[in-house]
Amino acid sequence: MRTLPFLATAVIFWRTRVHFRNWRVHRWMPLLLGFFLVALFIWFAENIATFANAWNYPGQEAGWKPVGPEKLGAWFLLMMISFVLVGLVQKVKEPD
């Protein structure tokens, strides 16, 4: 079931860029790359937290195992939904 949302995301946002400012320099990156990088860092943090026993998933009671890469896809879809929701709520700022 997840394949369809991933394909739809790729088709819809393939050429979309996110513009941002870092230390007074305006930059851009592909939106899909941004989604992936945020999802990747959340996934890393999730692995660190389960290693530190902040929480355990089923199957980790006997000992730590890395969180599966399929969770990376869930975080990717969460980033997409979050980005769209913020875009709907946030007013568009006109360029200077």
VORO-656545 format. One record per residue: residue in three letters; y, z, x of N, C-alpha, C in turn. Coordinates in pm, whole numbers, plus 50000, padded with zeros to 5 digits. Atoms other than C-alpha are relative to their C-alpha. Layout:
REM VORO-656545
AlaYZXYZXYZX
...
This chain:
REM VORO-656545
Met498805000050081500005000050000501275000050086
Arg498794999349917502415005950289500394986650060
Thr499715012949937502164970550419501124992749927
Leu498985006950077504294956650137501415005450027
Pro498654995249966507284980150197500444996450142
Phe499645003749863507134973050572500404985250007
Leu499665014350001507124935550513501324997549929
Ala498755001750073509904938050256501195004750085
Thr498954995049912511974958750499500314990050110
Ala499795009749892511464933550777500714987649949
Val499385012050055512424904250554501465002749962
Ile498654997050049515484921250402500965003150115
Phe499094995149896516904937250717499844993150135
Trp500295006549872515764912750986501244997450083
Arg498795003649925519284901651083501125010249986
Thr498984989950023521144933450987500265008050127
Arg499604992349882523074951651257500745012649955
Val499244987950021524454986851270501045000650111
His498914999049903527834990051437500385014750014
Phe499654986249974528765022951602500895000850122
Arg499134998049886531145037351856499445011250085
Asn500504990349905529965055652166500995000950116
Trp499014998049893532605069952402501074989150000
Arg498905009750018535335046952269499574985450014
Val500505013749988533135016252313499234996649872
His500705004450120532064997552002498754992450040
Arg501285006349969528424987452011499284996749870
Trp500835002950117525764974151776498545000050043
Met501435001349976521994974351746499364994949872
Pro500705004250121519514958351508499595012149916
Leu500314988850089518974980651206498535004050009
Leu501434996849991515184978251230499685007750127
Leu500194992549876515334990151591500495014449983
Gly499484986650026517485019651482499045008249915
Phe500994993150083515005028651206498815004450084
Phe501184997049920512125026851452500285011150101
Leu499704989849899513855047651722500155013949938
Val499874987050066514795075551480498635005149958
Ala501354996150041511265075651337499175004650120
Leu500754996449879509825076851690500385013850050
Phe499584986949952511915106851791499615011249904
Ile500494990050096511055125551470498515002350021
Trp501444998949976507395118251539499725008050127
Phe500144991949878507765131851895500275014749971
Ala499664986250034509435163251757498895006449917
Glu501114994850081506625167051504498815003650088
Asn501094996949907504045165651784500325012450082
Ile499624988249924505975191251987499895012549913
Ala500054988450090506265214451685498575004049967
Thr501384996350027502565212551604499335005550125
Phe500544994649875501735218451971500445014650019
Ala499464986549986503955249551963499575009249884
Asn500494992450116502185261251644501105004149903
Ala498994997650103505345259651434499364997949863
Trp500865002250116502935245951171498794992250045
Asn501225007549971499485230651164499634991549881
Tyr500535008650105498135201650968498515002649986
Pro501464998750011494595201650830499324992850116
Gly500705005649885492255195451119500545005250132
Gln499434994649877494465213251371499765015050013
Glu500234985549995493245248551297499205004050123
Ala500874996749887490595247951570500684997450135
Gly499315003549876492945233451830500964988649973
Trp498975010150021495885210351872499464985950023
Lys500235014349985495475173151820501324993049969
Pro498745006950030498365148451828500054995249856
Val499805005450134499825138151495499774985050009
Gly500365014149997498515103551411501194990649992
Pro498905009750003500665072551457500334995049859
Glu499695004250138500395065351083501185007949943
Lys498844992150043502975093151034501304993450046
Leu498835007249953505385071651235500494990549891
Gly499645008950110505315047050946500675007449886
Ala499374992050105506135074550699501435003750038
Trp498654996749956509135085050905500904987649998
Phe499245012550006510235048550930500474997449857
Leu499625002350139510195045050552501015010449952
Leu499014989750035512075078050517501374996150054
Met498735004349943514785064650749500624988949917
Met499505011050082515095033350539500595005349870
Ile499534994550127515435053050215501275008150022
Ser498824991949970517925077350373501214991350027
Phe498905008849965520055049350511500564993349874
Val499565006450123520195031650175500735009949910
Leu499354989950084521055063849987501375003950054
Val498704996849942523845072750229500964988449980
Gly499175011750023525135037250200500514999149857
Leu499565000250139525315040749823501045010849971
Val499104988950024527175073849839501304998850082
Gln498865000749910529505067550135500914988449965
Lys499065010750023532665047750077500054990750121
Val499865009749891533105016150283501385001550059
Lys498724998749931535835020650541500434986550050
Glu499465012849956538024990650602500255000550151
Pro499745000249855538234980050969501495001150029
Asp498594998349961541464988851150500614986950040
